[in-house]
Amino acid sequence: MLDVPGGRALVGLRHPVTDEADPDWLDRSEVRRGLRAAADAGLVHDLLVRPDQLPAAVRAVRELPEVRFVLDHAGNPVTDPDAFAVWAGHMAALAVCPNVAVKLSGLVTRTTGDPVRALRPFTDVLLSALGPRRLMYGSDWPVCLLAAGYDEVLALAETLTAGLGTEEREAVFGTTAARWYGIGA
């Protein structure tokens, strides 16, 4: 955690890689230097990537074990059967890297029809690959309002994780984030 003027704490950084045209932007030497500098300052780096940028994200996580990463919006998967297997492979590759956690967020805006049915396979992969101690809930508010209210998004996440035990649910809904970002200790 980095103390800043005014008594606030900066715990992480996020660059919207989604805005970069190059799918391999995270492989650039100057980007890697910046990621290492963030880690040296004790900061977590949130990875906000598109599906075509996931391979570079996996490489960055593997090659920078000193950096703590959080993959935002579960890597922004496409909810289509052909893309699912590719996305699941990337999640399996990330799962072997202890320096990454994943946010269960931002998915409701990608669904049509029944969101529980649409998102269950994604949540199942994340829980199976990473476990609840490397998965954290995020609402994606206010963007989630394009598809559902905050209460609906929270209820959806609770439904998708209903099979977990009490401690596992507490991990997804709070303790994983607190531990990963070093807050509330």
RAPECOR-V561899 format. One record per residue. PSI is psi as a letter, one per 40 degrees, with the letter a starting at -180 (none if undefined). NEAR is the number of other ideal C-beta (glycine too) atoms within 10 Angstrom. Layout:
psi=PSI near=NEAR
psi=PSI near=NEAR
This chain:
psi=h near=15
psi=h near=13
psi=h near=10
psi=i near=9
psi=i near=5
psi=e near=5
psi=e near=6
psi=i near=9
psi=h near=11
psi=h near=13
psi=e near=16
psi=i near=19
psi=i near=15
psi=h near=12
psi=h near=17
psi=g near=11
psi=d near=21
psi=d near=13
psi=e near=9
psi=h near=17
psi=d near=5
psi=h near=11
psi=e near=17
psi=f near=13
psi=d near=17
psi=e near=26
psi=e near=15
psi=i near=13
psi=d near=7
psi=d near=7
psi=d near=17
psi=d near=16
psi=d near=10
psi=d near=14
psi=d near=23
psi=d near=14
psi=d near=12
psi=d near=19
psi=d near=18
psi=d near=10
psi=e near=11
psi=f near=14
psi=i near=20
psi=i near=22
psi=h near=24
psi=h near=22
psi=h near=27
psi=g near=21
psi=i near=26
psi=i near=16
psi=d near=15
psi=e near=11
psi=e near=22
psi=d near=24
psi=d near=18
psi=d near=21
psi=d near=25
psi=d near=24
psi=d near=15
psi=d near=24
psi=d near=24
psi=d near=14
psi=e near=13
psi=g near=19
psi=e near=12
psi=e near=9
psi=h near=20
psi=h near=23
psi=i near=23
psi=h near=22
psi=h near=25
psi=i near=21
psi=f near=22
psi=f near=24
psi=e near=25
psi=f near=20
psi=i near=23
psi=h near=14
psi=g near=17
psi=i near=9
psi=d near=8
psi=d near=7
psi=d near=12
psi=d near=15
psi=d near=8
psi=d near=14
psi=d near=21
psi=d near=18
psi=d near=14
psi=d near=20
psi=d near=22
psi=d near=14
psi=d near=18
psi=d near=25
psi=d near=17
psi=e near=11
psi=h near=17
psi=e near=10
psi=e near=17
psi=i near=26
psi=i near=23
psi=h near=24
psi=h near=25
psi=g near=26
psi=i near=19
psi=e near=21
psi=d near=26
psi=d near=21
psi=e near=16
psi=e near=18
psi=i near=17
psi=i near=8
psi=a near=8
psi=h near=9
psi=d near=21
psi=d near=14
psi=d near=9
psi=d near=15
psi=e near=22
psi=d near=13
psi=d near=15
psi=d near=22
psi=d near=21
psi=d near=13
psi=d near=19
psi=d near=26
psi=d near=19
psi=d near=12
psi=d near=18
psi=d near=21
psi=i near=16
psi=e near=21
psi=e near=15
psi=e near=24
psi=h near=24
psi=h near=23
psi=i near=20
psi=i near=20
psi=d near=20
psi=f near=21
psi=h near=12
psi=e near=8
psi=d near=13
psi=d near=21
psi=e near=15
psi=d near=9
psi=d near=18
psi=i near=18
psi=i near=12
psi=d near=13
psi=d near=9
psi=d near=14
psi=d near=24
psi=d near=16
psi=d near=13
psi=d near=21
psi=d near=22
psi=d near=14
psi=d near=14
psi=d near=22
psi=e near=20
psi=d near=9
psi=e near=11
psi=i near=18
psi=i near=9
psi=d near=7
psi=d near=10
psi=d near=18
psi=d near=18
psi=d near=13
psi=d near=23
psi=d near=25
psi=e near=19
psi=d near=13
psi=d near=17
psi=d near=25
psi=d near=21
psi=d near=13
psi=d near=16
psi=d near=20
psi=e near=19
psi=f near=15
psi=i near=12
psi=e near=9
psi=none near=6
